[in-house]
Amino acid sequence: MINRIKSLVKKYESKILEAEENIKTLLNNPTIIPEHTDINKELDKLLEVKSSNFGKLQHIASYLPKQENKDGK
């Protein structure tokens, strides 16, 4: 089970990073996609991807086993 959870965590983290990089690219060079005249719409889509995967990441973290401190607490 733990490997499946770790796999999902990596998937969500990857999608968040990908969305962040695409957002930065669009903001720094909006002419990179000339056929898209509505940059705001594209940014909104990327923000939704980032937000959705961040929520999934937080949710899946609740299924990770709690780690004890080295002093047993």
C-alpha positions in Angstrom: 0.0 0.0 0.0 2.8 2.4 0.9 4.4 2.1 -2.6 1.1 2.9 -4.2 0.7 6.0 -2.1 4.3 7.1 -2.8 3.6 6.6 -6.5 0.6 8.8 -6.4 2.5 11.5 -4.4 5.2 11.5 -7.1 2.5 11.7 -9.9 0.8 14.7 -8.2 4.1 16.5 -7.5 5.1 16.0 -11.1 1.9 17.5 -12.4 2.3 20.5 -10.1 5.8 21.1 -11.2 4.8 20.8 -14.9 2.0 23.2 -14.5 4.3 25.7 -12.6 6.8 25.6 -15.4 4.2 26.0 -18.1 2.7 29.0 -16.2 6.1 30.6 -15.9 6.7 30.0 -19.6 3.4 31.6 -20.6 3.9 34.6 -18.3 7.4 35.2 -19.5 6.8 34.6 -23.2 3.1 34.8 -24.1 3.8 34.7 -27.8 5.1 31.1 -27.5 1.7 29.8 -28.5 0.5 32.2 -31.2 -2.7 30.3 -32.1 -3.9 30.9 -28.5 -5.1 34.4 -28.3 -6.7 33.9 -24.8 -3.6 33.5 -22.6 -5.7 34.0 -19.5 -7.8 31.0 -20.4 -4.7 28.9 -20.8 -3.3 30.2 -17.5 -6.6 29.4 -15.8 -6.4 25.8 -17.1 -2.9 25.4 -15.8 -3.8 26.9 -12.4 -6.7 24.4 -12.2 -4.3 21.5 -12.9 -1.9 22.8 -10.2 -4.8 23.4 -7.7 -6.4 20.0 -8.3 -3.2 18.1 -7.9 -2.2 20.0 -4.8 -5.5 19.0 -3.3 -5.0 15.4 -4.2 -1.5 15.5 -2.7 -2.9 16.9 0.6 -5.6 14.3 0.6 -3.4 11.3 -0.2 -1.0 12.4 2.6 -3.7 11.6 5.1 -3.3 7.9 4.2 0.4 7.8 5.0 1.2 6.1 8.3 2.1 8.4 11.1 5.9 8.5 11.8 7.0 8.3 15.4 9.7 10.6 16.7 12.9 8.9 17.7 12.1 9.5 21.4 8.9 7.4 21.0 6.4 10.3 20.9 
